[in-house]
Amino acid sequence: MNRQRKPSVLLVSVDALKPEFVLEQQRLGVHLPTMTRYFLENGMVTRKGVKSVFPTFTYPCHQSIITGTRPATHGIVNNGMFDPTGKHLGAWHWFANRKVKTLWQAAKEGGYCSASVAFPTSVGAKGDYIAPEFWWDGSELDSIFIDMVSCPQGLISEMEADIGRYAGGLDLSDGGDAQRGAAALWMLQNKLAPQIDQKPFFLSAYFASFDESAHQYGVYSREAARSLEKIDAMLGRLIEEAERITQGDLVVCVVSDHGTLDNHYNISPNVLLHQAGLIELDPEGNVTSWKAWSQRAGGTAEVRMADPQDEATRRTLAGIMKRLAEDPDSGILEVVDREGARARGGFPDAEYVLVAKKGYELRDDVTGDYCRTRLTQKAQHGYSENFPEMRASFMLWGKGVRPGSDPGEFELIDIAPTLAAMMGVSLPDAEGVNRLA
């Protein structure tokens, strides 16, 4: 392996990072010296932002980042599994897809030491060292479960012996991100550095606290800005350590999955489906049966039918969708049919997809008012991929990257094939393109 030809690659996802937070720091009251030094002053930045996928939700987006394919192709179309009756106990799509090749697998097959720390949708990924995002109940049991699904088994217990509790996914606070940063540093120092003379590395890492603070306090809140500044400091430590290990034979890529915008209303289509007799509840309010169900993805919702051959339900559902589309006060911007959803690369099993107007978050509630001003979260994503507020970030620094450059138009599905080309590895399933070609 000629490391002079194949640089090591550090990919860091900062959940919900909008380009304006990097480009307009003074206006937004945020100070990001790491991103300024490496990317604004000495690297590449997509100043117009990156078009995300449909839906602009964390788990579908992250699997699109790591595969270069759209959600309808890789199969992870939402954060949580479609589960109207709750039989899966709130399970998410923690697992890497089994349909298309990931960048972790491509890197390993291409001669890299392939690793990941806390990256969403990484359970079962085909890499060398995978510390995935996974949780059960937030207790000490999480460490045991994550240890069992890490690659190799025992990786988490080895890590925790050195750095303490690994933040598996439920702790999205600044403290949780501090542990993610410590885990990524541990991975660099203990697993990747010892092999660097034989193999370059590909390491993906993830930070969640900026997104979580925006959800809780608002996109432009002081709390969100402070979370981002802490992430910036951790990013600096990661880059410095990666530089030391590789002696500068390195490319660093910082991305996000989507943007975010502030909410004003919660809307619950299942209330209308229940009123129409399409959802049945027991006396405690639990779903016992359903003919149609709307599952949220932030600013969108996927509506499925239990039996696609049920024509009576189809007619009733079509009537509800028509009313939502025509009512200017419904909070619904678009009612997308099955063909339209597939054309946009998302929700291939949906009968309809509801796309909300800006500021209207879709929820799964079955009872109560359809529209409420009592908010579950102050900011959200998942909205139309065509909203400018949903544009994500792409920044690049390191070997072969021209300072001050801007690749121009960029989509989320372009990230993996662009990095694959820099690494000289193959992603045959990618729907995106190498934007640096």
SEMISE-904131 format. One record per residue (C-alpha): z, x, y; residue in one letter; residue number from 1. Coordinates in nm, 3 decimals. Layout:
! SEMISE-904131
Z,X,Y,A,NUM
...
! end
This chain:
! SEMISE-904131
0.000,0.000,0.000,M,1
-0.103,0.138,0.337,N,2
0.156,0.011,0.584,R,3
-0.055,0.148,0.868,Q,4
-0.311,-0.117,0.782,R,5
-0.078,-0.404,0.700,K,6
0.203,-0.457,0.948,P,7
0.527,-0.630,0.863,S,8
0.547,-0.979,1.011,V,9
0.853,-1.160,1.147,L,10
0.793,-1.534,1.200,L,11
1.066,-1.717,1.393,V,12
1.064,-2.092,1.449,S,13
1.267,-2.224,1.742,V,14
1.284,-2.597,1.681,D,15
1.147,-2.810,1.969,A,16
1.074,-2.516,2.202,L,17
0.837,-2.646,2.470,K,18
0.614,-2.386,2.639,P,19
0.752,-2.474,2.982,E,20
1.095,-2.337,2.890,F,21
0.940,-1.992,2.850,V,22
0.683,-2.016,3.129,L,23
0.901,-2.188,3.394,E,24
1.246,-2.043,3.337,Q,25
1.353,-2.040,3.700,Q,26
1.260,-2.405,3.756,R,27
1.442,-2.514,3.442,L,28
1.748,-2.298,3.497,G,29
1.718,-2.095,3.179,V,30
1.722,-1.717,3.133,H,31
1.532,-1.578,2.833,L,32
1.509,-1.199,2.865,P,33
1.392,-1.141,2.506,T,34
1.101,-1.384,2.524,M,35
1.014,-1.257,2.871,T,36
1.012,-0.890,2.771,R,37
0.829,-0.915,2.442,Y,38
0.593,-1.206,2.492,F,39
0.539,-1.288,2.860,L,40
0.522,-0.925,2.972,E,41
0.395,-0.744,2.663,N,42
0.246,-0.998,2.427,G,43
0.041,-1.312,2.378,M,44
0.141,-1.663,2.487,V,45
-0.045,-1.991,2.446,T,46
0.018,-2.121,2.797,R,47
-0.138,-2.461,2.729,K,48
0.080,-2.500,2.424,G,49
-0.002,-2.587,2.065,V,50
-0.118,-2.926,1.943,K,51
0.125,-3.038,1.676,S,52
0.054,-3.254,1.370,V,53
0.095,-3.626,1.299,F,54
0.387,-3.696,1.298,P,55
0.546,-3.442,1.533,T,56
0.857,-3.430,1.313,F,57
1.043,-3.122,1.193,T,58
0.976,-3.113,0.820,Y,59
0.608,-3.215,0.820,P,60
0.553,-2.969,1.105,C,61
0.721,-2.677,0.931,H,62
0.524,-2.722,0.612,Q,63
0.209,-2.734,0.829,S,64
0.319,-2.412,1.001,I,65
0.361,-2.232,0.669,I,66
0.048,-2.371,0.495,T,67
-0.208,-2.429,0.770,G,68
-0.262,-2.784,0.641,T,69
-0.188,-3.132,0.773,R,70
0.092,-3.350,0.632,P,71
-0.148,-3.577,0.441,A,72
-0.275,-3.266,0.263,T,73
0.050,-3.084,0.184,H,74
0.234,-3.409,0.115,G,75
0.548,-3.374,0.328,I,76
0.496,-3.661,0.570,V,77
0.850,-3.715,0.700,N,78
1.189,-3.549,0.716,N,79
1.356,-3.790,0.476,G,80
1.212,-3.931,0.157,M,81
1.075,-4.284,0.172,F,82
1.376,-4.472,0.037,D,83
1.436,-4.832,0.156,P,84
1.723,-4.903,-0.088,T,85
1.897,-4.567,-0.051,G,86
1.869,-4.465,-0.416,K,87
1.811,-4.101,-0.316,H,88
2.134,-4.092,-0.111,L,89
1.969,-3.971,0.207,G,90
1.771,-3.686,0.051,A,91
1.520,-3.500,0.266,W,92
1.200,-3.320,0.175,H,93
1.383,-2.991,0.133,W,94
1.124,-2.860,-0.111,F,95
0.812,-2.655,-0.055,A,96
0.499,-2.852,-0.141,N,97
0.328,-2.813,-0.478,R,98
-0.023,-2.898,-0.360,K,99
-0.136,-2.606,-0.145,V,100
-0.049,-2.238,-0.111,K,101
0.218,-2.135,0.138,T,102
0.220,-1.820,0.347,L,103
0.525,-1.706,0.147,W,104
0.320,-1.716,-0.173,Q,105
0.013,-1.562,-0.012,A,106
0.221,-1.277,0.130,A,107
0.382,-1.203,-0.205,K,108
0.047,-1.209,-0.384,E,109
-0.098,-0.985,-0.111,G,110
0.152,-0.703,-0.159,G,111
0.423,-0.807,0.086,Y,112
0.793,-0.849,0.022,C,113
0.813,-1.218,0.108,S,114
1.139,-1.364,0.240,A,115
1.277,-1.660,0.432,S,116
1.605,-1.766,0.590,V,117
1.685,-2.132,0.664,A,118
1.322,-2.233,0.712,F,119
1.278,-2.608,0.652,P,120
1.083,-2.711,0.340,T,121
1.147,-2.384,0.155,S,122
1.342,-2.486,-0.158,V,123
1.137,-2.367,-0.454,G,124
0.901,-2.158,-0.241,A,125
0.720,-1.880,-0.425,K,126
0.858,-1.574,-0.250,G,127
1.080,-1.278,-0.329,D,128
1.394,-1.373,-0.133,Y,129
1.428,-1.736,-0.024,I,130
1.751,-1.858,0.139,A,131
1.643,-2.218,0.200,P,132
1.758,-2.498,0.424,E,133
1.943,-2.739,0.197,F,134
2.263,-2.940,0.204,W,135
2.464,-3.199,0.020,W,136
2.782,-3.298,0.203,D,137
2.858,-3.011,0.440,G,138
3.154,-2.891,0.233,S,139
3.196,-2.572,0.034,E,140
2.986,-2.741,-0.236,L,141
2.682,-2.670,-0.021,D,142
2.714,-2.298,-0.082,S,143
2.713,-2.355,-0.458,I,144
2.413,-2.586,-0.446,F,145
2.215,-2.358,-0.214,I,146
2.297,-2.060,-0.434,D,147
2.145,-2.245,-0.730,M,148
1.820,-2.325,-0.547,V,149
1.781,-1.991,-0.370,S,150
1.540,-1.726,-0.492,C,151
1.673,-1.539,-0.675,P,152
1.975,-1.739,-0.784,Q,153
2.287,-1.567,-0.658,G,154
2.128,-1.463,-0.328,L,155
2.356,-1.685,-0.119,I,156
2.679,-1.574,-0.286,S,157
2.575,-1.211,-0.232,E,158
2.498,-1.285,0.133,M,159
2.817,-1.482,0.194,E,160
3.029,-1.199,0.056,A,161
2.910,-0.995,0.355,D,162
2.863,-1.243,0.641,I,163
3.067,-1.552,0.555,G,164
2.945,-1.909,0.518,R,165
2.568,-1.959,0.521,Y,166
2.463,-2.252,0.741,A,167
2.256,-2.453,0.497,G,168
2.130,-2.726,0.726,G,169
2.398,-2.975,0.832,L,170
2.548,-2.744,1.095,D,171
2.287,-2.751,1.371,L,172
2.526,-2.627,1.639,S,173
2.524,-2.296,1.825,D,174
2.770,-2.173,1.563,G,175
2.537,-2.274,1.282,G,176
2.255,-2.084,1.447,D,177
2.478,-1.779,1.485,A,178
2.516,-1.785,1.107,Q,179
2.141,-1.827,1.060,R,180
2.086,-1.525,1.281,G,181
2.343,-1.324,1.086,A,182
2.173,-1.427,0.761,A,183
1.832,-1.316,0.889,A,184
1.977,-0.979,0.996,L,185
2.140,-0.944,0.656,W,186
1.807,-1.016,0.488,M,187
1.634,-0.751,0.698,L,188
1.897,-0.487,0.634,Q,189
1.983,-0.552,0.270,N,190
1.664,-0.679,0.107,K,191
1.366,-0.578,0.320,L,192
1.465,-0.237,0.458,A,193
1.521,-0.080,0.113,P,194
1.163,-0.167,0.013,Q,195
0.984,-0.088,0.337,I,196
0.840,0.241,0.213,D,197
0.672,0.056,-0.073,Q,198
0.590,-0.279,0.086,K,199
0.567,-0.435,0.432,P,200
0.763,-0.756,0.470,F,201
0.695,-1.112,0.572,F,202
1.013,-1.285,0.689,L,203
1.039,-1.638,0.825,S,204
1.353,-1.751,1.010,A,205
1.461,-2.068,1.187,Y,206
1.690,-2.177,1.471,F,207
1.793,-2.541,1.518,A,208
2.052,-2.560,1.798,S,209
1.814,-2.605,2.093,F,210
1.665,-2.911,1.927,D,211
2.008,-3.046,1.837,E,212
2.146,-2.997,2.189,S,213
1.840,-3.173,2.331,A,214
1.896,-3.464,2.093,H,215
2.260,-3.494,2.195,Q,216
2.247,-3.418,2.568,Y,217
1.884,-3.447,2.680,G,218
1.583,-3.218,2.693,V,219
1.669,-3.066,3.031,Y,220
2.045,-3.065,2.990,S,221
2.258,-2.762,3.064,R,222
2.375,-2.769,2.702,E,223
2.020,-2.740,2.569,A,224
1.943,-2.452,2.806,A,225
2.255,-2.264,2.695,R,226
2.164,-2.312,2.328,S,227
1.820,-2.169,2.395,L,228
1.967,-1.867,2.573,E,229
2.185,-1.793,2.271,K,230
1.880,-1.818,2.043,I,231
1.697,-1.577,2.274,D,232
1.977,-1.323,2.237,A,233
1.972,-1.354,1.857,M,234
1.594,-1.320,1.859,L,235
1.634,-0.993,2.049,G,236
1.867,-0.855,1.784,R,237
1.627,-0.955,1.506,L,238
1.329,-0.792,1.675,I,239
1.519,-0.471,1.747,E,240
1.631,-0.444,1.385,E,241
1.282,-0.521,1.255,A,242
1.142,-0.255,1.491,E,243
1.391,-0.001,1.362,R,244
1.317,-0.076,0.997,I,245
0.939,-0.071,1.037,T,246
0.925,0.211,1.294,Q,247
0.716,-0.020,1.510,G,248
0.465,-0.119,1.241,D,249
0.542,-0.481,1.318,L,250
0.411,-0.813,1.447,V,251
0.654,-1.078,1.572,V,252
0.546,-1.440,1.602,C,253
0.767,-1.703,1.768,V,254
0.662,-2.064,1.723,V,255
0.796,-2.414,1.748,S,256
0.714,-2.728,1.558,D,257
0.682,-2.977,1.844,H,258
0.811,-3.062,2.189,G,259
1.065,-3.328,2.286,T,260
1.106,-3.604,2.544,L,261
1.401,-3.811,2.662,D,262
1.467,-4.157,2.518,N,263
1.551,-4.482,2.694,H,264
1.532,-4.743,2.416,Y,265
1.577,-4.781,2.041,N,266
1.339,-5.021,1.865,I,267
1.377,-5.142,1.506,S,268
1.071,-5.298,1.336,P,269
1.270,-5.370,1.020,N,270
1.456,-5.638,1.217,V,271
1.127,-5.827,1.244,L,272
1.041,-5.766,0.878,L,273
1.382,-5.898,0.774,H,274
1.343,-6.206,0.992,Q,275
1.008,-6.271,0.825,A,276
1.164,-6.259,0.477,G,277
1.012,-5.924,0.380,L,278
1.348,-5.747,0.342,I,279
1.648,-5.890,0.153,E,280
2.009,-5.780,0.209,L,281
2.336,-5.829,0.025,D,282
2.646,-5.960,0.210,P,283
2.739,-5.602,0.306,E,284
2.400,-5.545,0.469,G,285
2.256,-5.321,0.197,N,286
1.887,-5.356,0.113,V,287
1.848,-5.522,-0.227,T,288
1.472,-5.573,-0.224,S,289
1.179,-5.523,0.011,W,290
0.819,-5.630,0.033,K,291
0.749,-5.419,0.342,A,292
0.955,-5.144,0.503,W,293
0.933,-4.937,0.820,S,294
1.068,-4.582,0.794,Q,295
1.119,-4.393,1.116,R,296
0.991,-4.051,1.209,A,297
1.131,-4.039,1.562,G,298
0.858,-4.173,1.790,G,299
0.654,-4.302,1.495,T,300
0.728,-4.514,1.190,A,301
0.548,-4.550,0.860,E,302
0.515,-4.906,0.726,V,303
0.457,-4.941,0.353,R,304
0.419,-5.239,0.121,M,305
0.606,-5.246,-0.210,A,306
0.305,-5.411,-0.375,D,307
-0.029,-5.340,-0.206,P,308
-0.180,-5.631,-0.405,Q,309
0.060,-5.886,-0.250,D,310
-0.178,-6.074,-0.022,E,311
0.085,-6.310,0.119,A,312
0.294,-6.014,0.234,T,313
-0.016,-5.845,0.367,R,314
-0.096,-6.146,0.586,R,315
0.260,-6.176,0.713,T,316
0.277,-5.804,0.786,L,317
-0.059,-5.808,0.964,A,318
0.069,-6.085,1.190,G,319
0.379,-5.887,1.284,I,320
0.173,-5.577,1.355,M,321
-0.066,-5.777,1.571,K,322
0.220,-5.916,1.780,R,323
0.368,-5.571,1.830,L,324
0.031,-5.433,1.939,A,325
-0.028,-5.715,2.187,E,326
0.324,-5.741,2.334,D,327
0.350,-5.510,2.638,P,328
0.730,-5.509,2.599,D,329
0.735,-5.410,2.231,S,330
0.754,-5.039,2.306,G,331
0.460,-4.981,2.072,I,332
0.168,-4.779,2.205,L,333
-0.049,-4.789,1.893,E,334
-0.060,-4.972,1.562,V,335
-0.257,-4.737,1.337,V,336
-0.404,-4.868,1.012,D,337
-0.426,-4.677,0.683,R,338
-0.766,-4.526,0.758,E,339
-0.660,-4.426,1.107,G,340
-0.346,-4.256,0.979,A,341
-0.540,-4.058,0.721,R,342
-0.795,-3.956,0.983,A,343
-0.509,-3.808,1.188,R,344
-0.376,-3.622,0.886,G,345
-0.053,-3.811,0.831,G,346
0.109,-4.088,0.624,F,347
-0.160,-4.135,0.356,P,348
0.045,-4.406,0.177,D,349
0.113,-4.620,0.484,A,350
-0.035,-4.962,0.545,E,351
0.036,-4.911,0.914,Y,352
0.186,-4.646,1.139,V,353
0.364,-4.753,1.456,L,354
0.337,-4.505,1.743,V,355
0.589,-4.567,2.019,A,356
0.546,-4.545,2.392,K,357
0.721,-4.254,2.561,K,358
1.096,-4.307,2.560,G,359
1.106,-4.562,2.277,Y,360
1.261,-4.420,1.961,E,361
1.195,-4.604,1.635,L,362
1.493,-4.672,1.410,R,363
1.547,-4.813,1.060,D,364
1.804,-5.085,1.146,D,365
1.747,-5.416,0.966,V,366
1.987,-5.638,1.164,T,367
2.071,-5.679,1.532,G,368
1.832,-5.674,1.825,D,369
1.479,-5.537,1.792,Y,370
1.515,-5.343,2.119,C,371
1.839,-5.182,2.233,R,372
1.941,-4.965,2.524,T,373
2.229,-4.815,2.324,R,374
2.078,-4.484,2.219,L,375
2.132,-4.299,1.894,T,376
1.997,-3.979,2.050,Q,377
1.916,-3.892,2.411,K,378
1.591,-3.712,2.326,A,379
1.345,-3.728,2.041,Q,380
1.014,-3.607,1.902,H,381
0.787,-3.759,1.639,G,382
0.577,-3.919,1.913,Y,383
0.199,-3.903,1.931,S,384
0.059,-3.556,1.873,E,385
-0.162,-3.624,2.175,N,386
0.131,-3.645,2.419,F,387
0.153,-3.326,2.629,P,388
0.532,-3.342,2.590,E,389
0.488,-3.290,2.215,M,390
0.302,-2.960,2.247,R,391
0.461,-2.671,2.061,A,392
0.479,-2.296,2.127,S,393
0.301,-1.990,1.988,F,394
0.384,-1.637,2.102,M,395
0.284,-1.305,1.949,L,396
0.391,-0.945,2.007,W,397
0.342,-0.618,1.827,G,398
0.081,-0.406,1.659,K,399
-0.270,-0.492,1.776,G,400
-0.159,-0.763,2.022,V,401
-0.299,-0.722,2.372,R,402
-0.035,-0.770,2.646,P,403
-0.104,-1.064,2.876,G,404
-0.348,-1.230,2.638,S,405
-0.379,-1.603,2.574,D,406
-0.571,-1.737,2.272,P,407
-0.643,-2.067,2.448,G,408
-0.677,-2.377,2.232,E,409
-0.437,-2.368,1.941,F,410
-0.315,-2.613,1.678,E,411
-0.009,-2.597,1.457,L,412
-0.231,-2.566,1.150,I,413
-0.384,-2.249,1.300,D,414
-0.059,-2.050,1.279,I,415
-0.067,-1.972,0.906,A,416
-0.434,-1.870,0.884,P,417
-0.398,-1.659,1.200,T,418
-0.102,-1.470,1.053,L,419
-0.268,-1.451,0.711,A,420
-0.566,-1.277,0.870,A,421
-0.340,-1.024,1.042,M,422
-0.171,-0.958,0.707,M,423
-0.493,-0.942,0.509,G,424
-0.382,-1.216,0.268,V,425
-0.556,-1.529,0.146,S,426
-0.480,-1.893,0.231,L,427
-0.774,-2.074,0.068,P,428
-0.635,-2.424,0.132,D,429
-0.583,-2.385,0.507,A,430
-0.738,-2.650,0.730,E,431
-0.669,-2.450,1.044,G,432
-0.851,-2.138,1.158,V,433
-0.772,-1.783,1.262,N,434
-0.760,-1.818,1.641,R,435
-0.775,-1.443,1.696,L,436
-1.106,-1.394,1.516,A,437
! end
